[in-house]
Amino acid sequence: MGEQISLTASDGHTFGAYRADPADAPKGGMVVIQEIFGVNHHIRVVCDRLAAAGYSAIAPSLFDRSERNFDSGYSPDEVAKARQFVAKPDWDAMLRDTQAAFDAAQSSGPTGIVGFCLGGSIAYLAAARISGLSAAIGYYGGQIIRFSDEQEKCPMQLHFGEKDDHIPQTDVGIIRQKHPKAEIYTYPAGHAFSNEDRPSFHEPSSKLAWERTLKFLQANLKRR
């Protein structure tokens, strides 16, 4: 369903992205932000699912600044390599690339963003720093707490696992307190519960979170 495209950020950096479009006229655009494992099978599937739901989805390759076309699995060695990319994360650079994907997606109409793990944190930052977003959705973003004083400019929905060993429930409580307008949900699951390719996948939680995601997009990605 999807294809590889090229994008250019405001600083001239050219990088790859995966794009999936619906069969009919799009309801809007979506930016899909990766975990630390690159634009891999899981992220491409998310794009394809959004396209099937009627949205044009673009997943920028945020690690192209370090290694082109990074696409990782989940073996211990692959996880160790993937973590190297975020040892000293350049949030500003990743947001420049996110902005470029947002600019491209806007041709499809009102545009939102969804991200997972690393991408969940970036989706949160995009809600605070990128103007014009219609909706932002973050799944288990571990660094949201670090930036929790920054306020979203658009409707925001966040998803967390109650058994996540990376994100304490105390963090979720602080985020709730600081963002009373956001939709924040927790699930009886661990980290990466929505990634069908990982052992942590929890189908009931993933199904419910996705239903909430689509409902949120339907409510907020409206043509004016």
C-alpha positions, -999 to 999 in steps of 0.1 A, spaced: 0 0 0 28 24 8 59 39 -9 92 54 0 95 92 -5 121 119 2 116 149 25 137 180 32 139 197 66 143 234 71 181 230 76 185 213 42 187 178 55 172 153 30 158 121 45 135 92 37 99 85 47 73 59 42 40 71 29 6 53 26 -24 68 10 -61 58 11 -78 45 -20 -103 74 -20 -99 111 -12 -82 114 22 -100 126 53 -68 143 64 -31 137 69 -12 119 97 25 120 107 36 87 123 67 88 145 88 57 150 101 39 181 139 37 184 138 9 159 133 31 128 106 30 102 103 -7 105 75 -32 99 55 -21 129 55 16 119 47 8 82 18 -13 94 5 17 115 7 39 83 -11 12 63 -38 10 90 -43 47 90 -45 47 52 -72 20 54 -91 43 78 -89 71 52 -59 91 62 -27 98 43 1 88 66 38 97 65 65 82 87 97 101 86 130 83 91 143 103 120 176 85 123 187 92 87 209 120 101 230 92 117 223 61 95 202 60 64 172 36 62 176 22 97 151 -6 101 156 -28 132 141 -59 148 141 -66 185 169 -91 193 192 -80 222 219 -69 198 194 -49 177 180 -33 208 215 -23 219 223 -7 186 190 11 184 195 26 219 227 42 206 207 66 185 190 81 215 220 81 239 221 119 234 189 127 215 188 158 194 152 168 200 154 199 179 167 180 148 140 153 152 113 180 154 127 197 123 122 164 104 88 160 120 79 195 108 89 185 73 66 155 74 38 176 88 42 201 60 40 173 34 10 156 51 -10 189 51 -17 186 14 -42 159 24 -62 182 47 -62 187 85 -33 168 99 -25 151 132 4 131 146 8 98 164 40 84 179 51 53 198 78 52 226 104 77 214 77 88 189 52 92 217 75 118 233 80 135 200 43 136 193 39 154 227 66 179 218 50 184 184 17 193 201 35 220 221 59 233 194 44 227 159 17 251 150 -13 240 129 -16 204 142 -52 193 145 -45 164 170 -16 147 187 -15 111 201 13 96 221 17 60 230 40 53 260 63 83 256 89 79 283 103 114 280 70 133 282 76 138 319 108 156 311 90 182 290 57 181 310 56 218 316 52 225 279 16 230 270 -1 215 240 -16 237 213 -40 211 199 -62 184 213 -40 156 228 -45 120 237 -19 99 255 -18 61 262 3 44 289 7 8 302 0 3 339 28 -23 340 53 -3 320 87 -7 336 100 24 318 73 48 328 62 50 365 26 56 372 37 85 393 49 101 360 15 95 345 -2 112 375 20 143 371 12 145 334 -25 142 341 -22 170 367 -3 193 343 -25 186 313 -61 185 325 -75 189 290 -57 159 275 -73 125 271 -50 102 291 -57 65 293 -39 36 310 -41 -1 302 -33 -34 321 -2 -39 300 35 -31 298 56 -10 276 51 -12 238 18 -29 243 6 -18 209 35 -33 189 23 -65 173 59 -76 166 71 -76 202 65 -100 231 51 -71 251 21 -68 227 -12 -69 246 -40 -73 221 -70 -62 242 -52 -30 252 -39 -24 217 -74 -28 202 -90 -5 227 -63 22 223 -66 20 185 -104 24 187 -99 55 209 -72 68 185 -95 66 155 -124 81 174 -101 110 185 -90 116 149 -126 115 136 -135 142 162 -105 165 156 -94 161 119 -123 179 104 -122 200 72 -132 236 78 
